Amino acid sequence: MEKTIFPIAIIGGGAAGVMAVNRALLNNDQCVFFSGNNNNKRKSRGFWVKKVENIPAHVHYKKGISDPNDEMLQWLKTSVFSQNLFHHKKSIIQIQKSREFHCFELIDEDQHSYLAQYVVLCTGIMDVQPQIDGSIKHVLPYANKQQIDYCIRCDGHHVFGKTTGVIGHSSSAAWVAIMLYERYRPESLYLFTHGEKSTFGQEEENLLAKYGIIMETQPIAKILEDSKGNLQAFALKDLKTVGLDICFVSLGVIVYNQLALQLSAKVDERGFVITDEFGQSSVEGLYIAGDLRAGKKKQIYTAWDTAVDALDQINAKIRKEKGQNNHYERQKRF
């Protein structure tokens, strides 16, 4: 039985994935788009932190990532290019090279198979969350109020004039606290190692002491809030209470690179997929866009930029292949 081979498959429904779909369609390329099932969406940054400020004019959105994505997809589905889009709200769980069809074979959670000449992975990352009272869920209400934040580039300015905390025990966490102090001079600044042994270097230790950043080594036992549900304090295991207005989490990230690893794509020491300047990985035809790509800022505008780079490069290859095929067909006539 003859199977359809899509020119492009796009996996991941975040900022990079939706922009990749946008660019593919506006380049007049056909694509199949897997935006993920509900379980996958719960593991995304966009689900965990709905309010974002790293794109100008996005502050009015209640859901700063998903709302613009939905608007873009609705616009595309009413455009003259809508016939080029095949959208599945499913997740791809396996990817391999098809020897029979000389392309990629993608398998979804229902074991349905799809074929594609080029694949763009936009599966992204997720921030590691602190376990408080045995669960990460206690953090969520404050994350969605921007009272517990993750990116100082996006949200560091919120600490101005406020009592501020950072959760983390690595050198990266120490530098987050140091940078917040140097940029904004918050009212008071605490670094919570949350019961973990710190791994700060001597330079970080010296700067933490110089800036008067207060180290709290006891585990956080409970998050306290005021009558309006706003972050008020951390209650520590030793019963000490530390008042806070805002806190940053710096515990690292989970990199969703499983599909890339199935194809033996090269990754860096943190698990991000290494690519060329256009986003092609070490596997020919496999492109990476958004947070999954090594060496790029983890920002919405960067995700858009990497998606456009990848899809424009794929379009150039498709046009070249079509031109060669047309030339071959013309030769056969004589």
N, C-alpha and C positions, 0 to 999 in steps of 0.2 A: 504494500500500500504506500502511495506517495505521501510524504510528510511535508508540511510547511516549514520552510527555514526562514525565520525572521531575520532581516538585516541586523537589527539591534535588539538586545534584551537589556532592560534597566532594572536593577534589583535594589530596592530601598526607597521608602516613601517620604524621606525627610527633605530638607532644603536642597541638597545636592541632587537627589533622585528626581524631584519634581522639575528642577531647572534643566536637568538632562532631558527629560521628556519634552519640555518646552522647546529646547534647542533642536532636538531631533525632529519634531514636527515642523518647526519653522524652517528647518533645512529641507523639508519635504521628504524626510526619510521615515519609513515605516518602523514602528517599534512595538514590542510587547513589554508592558510595565507591570512589575510585581511590587505593589506598595506595602505588602505585609499583612498578616492577620492581626487580630486584636492582641494576642499574646506577645507578638513581636513588638507592637507599638508600645506596650507597657514597659518594655526594656529600653526605650529610646530616651534621649535627652529631651526631645520635644514633649513627651508625655510627663516626664518628671518635673521639668521647669517650663511652665507654659508662658511666663512673661519674660521677654528678652529685650535688651536695649542696645544690641550691637549693630543695628541697622538704623540709620536716620529715618524718622517718620513711622517706625514700627511700634512706637510706644503706645499708640492708641488701640492696638489689637489686644483683646483679652487673652488670646492664645497666640503669642508672637511668632510661632513657627507654623502651627497647623492652619491657622486662619488664612495667611497669605498663600500657602500651598493649595488649600481648597479653592480659593478664588482663582488661582492660576489654572488649575485643572478644569474648573467649570468653564473658564474662558476658552481653553483649548478645545473642550468638547462641543462648543458651539461654533468653532471656527471652521473655515473651509478645509482645514487639514485634519479634521476629526476622524476621517476614515482611515487615517494612518495609525491610529492609536488603538491598541488592544490592552485593556486595563484589567488586571486580575488582583483582587484583594487577598492575595495568598502570599505565602512565604516559600522561597526556594530553600530546600534543605540539602540538596546535593547538586554538584556541578562536575562535569567531566568532559573530556574530549571524545566526540563520536568519531570513531574510525570509519564507520560506514558512510557517514554523511560529510565528513571533513569539516566539522564545525563544533560548537559547544552544545552539549545536551544538559538541560536543566530539569530537575525533578522537584515538584512541589510537595507539600505535606500530605496531599491525597494521592501521591505517586503518579500524578499526571506528568507526561514528558513534553518538553518544548525544545526546539532547535533554534539556534541563533548563530549568525556569523560573527558578530561582535557582542561582547558583554561589558556592561558598565556597572561596577559594584559601588553602591552608595550606602553600605550597611552601617557605617558610622561607629560611634563609641558611646560609652555610658560612664559617668563619674561613679567611683566607688563611694558608697554611702556609709556613714558611721552607724554601727549597731548600738542602739540605746535601749536598754531594758530588753535586749534580745531581738530587736527588730529595727529595720530601717524606716518603717512607716511613720515614726514619730517626727521625722525630719520634713516629710512632704508638705504639711500645711504651711510651714514657714518658707520653704523653698519657693512655693507658688505665690508668696507675698513679697518675695525679694528681701526677706529678712535672714534667710540662709542662702548664700550665693556660692558660686563655683569659679567664676572667671573674673579676675581683677581687671582685665582689659575691658570687659563689658560693664561690670558693675562696681568696680573699685571706688568710683566717685561717691557711692552711697554712704561710705564710712565717714565722710567729712563731718566733723563735729560730733561724732557718735562714739559710744563705748563699743569697742569692736573685738571680736574673737576670731581665731583661726584654729580649725581642728586638723591636726596632722602631726607626724613625728619624723618626717624625712627632711632632707635638706631643702627639697622643693617647698615644703610647708613653711620652713623657716624663712625662705626668700619671699614667700607671699606676705608674711608678716612684716618683714623688713621693707619691702616695696610699698606696702600700705602706709607704713610710718613715714617713709621718705617722701611720698607723694602728697599725703593728705593730713599728716599729724593728727590722727584721731584722738578723741578725748582721753581714752585709755585703751591699751592694746594687750590682749591676752593670747597666749598660744597653748592650746589644750592638746596634750599628747594622748589623751583618752586611755591612759593606762598602758600605753605602748612605750618601749624603750626608744629614746630619741637617737637619731643617727646624724646629728648635725656635725658639720666640720668646724674647725677652729675659727675660721672667718665668720661663719654664721653665729657661733657662740659669742664672739666678741661684739658683733653688731647688735645682737639681741640684748646683751648687757648694756651696751652704750646707749641704746634707745629706750631703755627701761621697759622693754616688753616683758610682761609677767608670765612666767611659765607655770602651768597647772598640770601636774602629772597624774592626778587621780582620774579614774574613769568618770564619764558623765553619766549620772544615774537617771536624770529626768530633765526634760525641758519645761520650764515654767513660763506661763503666759499671763498677761493682764486680763482685765474684764472684757476687753474687746478682742481677745484672741491673738494679740500680738506678742512676739518674743519678748520675754522679760528677763530671764536668767537661766543659767545652767545650775542644777543641783548636782554636786559631785558626790562620789561614793563615801567620802569622809564627812558628809553632811555640810560641807562648806557650800555657800551659794555665791555665784558670781553674776552680778547684774550685767546684761548685755542689751544693746540695741540691734546689733547685726553680727553675723558670723559667716566666715568663709570656710568651706570644706576643701582640704587639699590632701586627699588620700590616694590619688592616682586615678587611672581610668581602666575600664574594661574595653578592649579593642575587639570589635566583631569582625574578625578576619578569617573565620572558619572556612568560608567558601573559597577564599583566595588560597588558603593552605591546602585545600583539597586538590588544587591544580599545581601545587608546589611553587607558588609565586614567592619571590624573595621578600622578606620583611626585615625591618630594622630590629634593634635590641629591645624595643618596647612593643613590637608586634605590628607597627604601622607598615603598610605595603609600599615598597620602594617602586618608583615609577620614573619614566623619562619626563621631559618638560611638558609633554602633552597628556600625561596621565596613564600611558601604557605601562603595564607591569612587565616583569620578566617573562610573562607568558604572552606570546603574540596574540593580539585580538582581545585581551582582557585589560580593560581600563578601570581606573580607580578615580572616584571623585568624592569630595567632601572630607569629613574628619578622618576617614580611613587612610587617606593618602599621607605618606611620610613627608616630613619637611614643610608642612603647610600650617598656617594658623587655623585654629579650630573656631572659625567664625562663619556666619551665614554668608556674608559677601564673598568670602574665600571659597566656600562650597559652591556658590553660583559660578565663580570664575573658573574653578577647576572643571565643573560640569561643562561649561561652554567650550573650554579648551579641548576636552575629550571628544565631545560630539562634533565639533568642527573638524577635528583630525579624522574621525571616523567617516564623516561625510566626504572629505577629500579622497579617502581611500575607496569609498563606494563609487564615487563619480569616476575615479580612475579605472576601477574594475569594469564599470559599465562601458566606458570608452573603449577599453581593450576588447571587450566582448563584441561591441558593435563593429570594431575594426575586423575582428575575426570573422564575423558573419558576412561582412562585405567581401572579404577575401574568398569565402567559400562560393560566392556567386559566380566567380570567374574561373 
